[in-house]
Amino acid sequence: MEIPIDKLMWSYLHMMCNRLFKSKQRLHELVLYDFLGRYYASQIARKKQLEKDITI
């Protein structure tokens, strides 16, 4: 049985959140995913801006 790495990663992350947060696990997991999404979006925007500045 072979599991795609992205599904395995999400499963491990979900279980880590359940163990890390003692109460309101779903809420804390949602907040964590929101922060990660914002962080990744910020990194992508910064990279695009840097590439734009280099080509000008």
Sequence and secondary structure as in RCSB ss.txt:
>XXXX:A:sequence
MEIPIDKLMWSYLHMMCNRLFKSKQRLHELVLYDFLGRYYASQIARKKQLEKDITI
>XXXX:A:secstr
    HHHHHHHHHHHHHHHH SS HHHHHHHHHHHHHHHHHHHHHHHHHHHHHHH 
